């Protein structure tokens, strides 16, 4: 299992890579595209959806005053996970393979590939879609909990951290690890993977910085997983 000091060195490597010129295009276009697409949809759907929520609220006196405000908050929390998931899908399936190729060539040339690009693409797509559907469904089902004190602090981070580690742990290992190696690494590095997912969720909550939160998280998982894969093969005496 990765030590804490090694984990933070991995964080610094991911932040360094994110600022490299060859990475910035791959890091920027997924969040920008996702935001633009859902902004257009929100332009047409926001007011009708808010009006529908207000019309279906219970007939309580305090909701007469707060109902319209709560409806707009609820609509915001409907669109937020959709933007997040769309960005993650674009990063995981399209941007990350190109980012990983740059990182692997420079920092992990000794870690051979035991998977195929085609299998990695389709596996990443299926894994991300399934994880994303669970994420969006779970978010919407637990949406009322956001109005419980503390829910707004805990719930978004919980779901985002879960989604990050579920999606990116597969993508970071798909082309390099065999299925057996992937299962073993996920099992023994589970605490580090969840910590990386939580860190990515925390970064996503910082204004302006959150634009690059998912590409940073993707790079963090690439370094974390390929470092762990290298260590696993060295332990087993496998020629890298």
Secondary structure, DSSP 8 states (H G I E B T S, - for coil): ---HHHHHHHHHHHHHHHTSHHHHHHHHHHHHHHHHHHHHHHHHHHHHHHHHHHHTS---HHHHHHHHHHHHHHHHHHHHHHHHHHHHHHIIIIIHHHHHHHHHHHH-TTS---S-HHHHHHHHHHHHHHHHHHHHHHHHHTGGGGGSTTHHHHHHHHHHHHHHHHHHHHHHHTTTS-HHHHHHHHHHTHHHHHHHHHHHHHHTTSTTGGGGHHHHHHHHHHHHHHHHHHHHHHHTT---
